[in-house]
Amino acid sequence: MLQRFIDNFDAILLDMGNTFMFEVDRFSDMENFGSTYQQIGGKFLSEEAVNVIIRKICNTMFADYGNPRYYENFSSVASYLKTIIQTQDLPRDEIGLLEQVFAIHEAGVISEPYISILHQLRQTHQLGVVSNIWSTSELYRKEFERVGIAHLFDAIVFSSDYGCIKPSPRLFEKAVELLAVEPSKIVFVGDSLKYDIAGAQAVGLSTVWINRYSKDLNESSVCPDFTIEHLQELLENHWRQT
């Protein structure tokens, strides 16, 4: 008979960034962080000073993010900020404003088509989120509420709440605990082989890789159980099960 891959499972765990939230991590050289700082009420620092600070934080955090020694102990944006600007005599409120600037540029958009997909998935499965974010989770939780998806999730695990990042097993294990579903009945969906697929498989979860750009798997790569190009395919893709 014809059956969807997800129908082998009771619960679906999802990555967030570039899985159902897009336009994330807007930290390119084209971004004007100083303008964002002024828009949220910042007046103490110049645009250029803010641009220098945020870019320096980004460079440092990106370097640490790719280093396995930080998987189990990844510091907060505030910690990186305090280290980078420790030689500057800034009012305490400025740290908070700079954190907000970083968070605004890290967070993305959850568009209507993806909101609809999540609602459809929830009709047949428990849902959860396991996502690497560097900013505090408050902005993301508010966005989930704003677009009407917060109630769809039985587990929301953001890395910044736990001081570690995927592929740390702690994050996946916490999500499994919150779902109260056997790992064999959970499938994880994400776009990163390194952080999502490898991390989920290490704790016994089945996996779906979103291969949006048709990348090749080489012999040394982790091998997902199922591959799609778009989240919609979880609802549409069928194959004949033997």
Secondary structure, 3 states (H helix, E strand, C coil): CEEEHHHHCCEEEECCECCCEECCCCCCCCCCHHHHHHHCCCCCCCHHHHHHHHHHHHHHHHHHHCCHHHCCCCCCHHHHHHHHCCCCCCCHHHHHHHHHHHHHHHCCECCHHHHHHHHHHHCCCEEEEEECCCCCCHHHHHHHHHCCCHHHEEEEEEHHHCCCCCCCHHHHHHHHHHHCCCHHHEEEEECCHHHHHHHHHHCCCEEEEECCCCCCCCCCCCCCCEEECCCCHHHHCEEECC
